[in-house]
Amino acid sequence: MSNPVPPGLSIAELTAEAAELMRSAALTTSRSSHPGLVHPSDAAETAAALAGLTARLPELLDVLAGFLSSEQAAGRIGPGPGEDPGAGAGYDALRAARDAREQLYEAGRTAALLAESLASAAVVLAPLGSAVPVGRPAEPHV
């Protein structure tokens, strides 16, 4: 599979591209001009691909948490633009970074569970065949 994403994008831009591709995949089944899901094997392949995608989420979430930790250790986490640096705003920013790291950890655990469930679904779907007689094209699911 070729890489359709232009090089040099930031992590935020890459993940936005991935989210857009997921949205496009979800919309594919509602457009008559796209093939959507045609055979049960399409569902198995899609579930397997989603398992692979979600299995990669914990690593990316760890990268985000590690980034926040290193930024905090370097003293580069503080109040956002336009906020009063006094009145405990620095402490609030550090607490927000800590809370975000905890949420990223939990999201990683959830993603790992989701990946396992999707992989199981793909295995269960894999042996399904099509009820369409041989030689007759199936109609896309719309």
Secondary structure by P-SEA (a helix, b strand, c coil): ccccccccccaaaaaaaaaaaaaaaaaccccccccccccaaaaaaaaaaaaaaaaaaaaaaaaaaaaaaaaaaacccccccccccccaaaaaaaaaaaaaaaaaaaaaaaaaaaaaaaaaaaaaaccccccccccccccccc
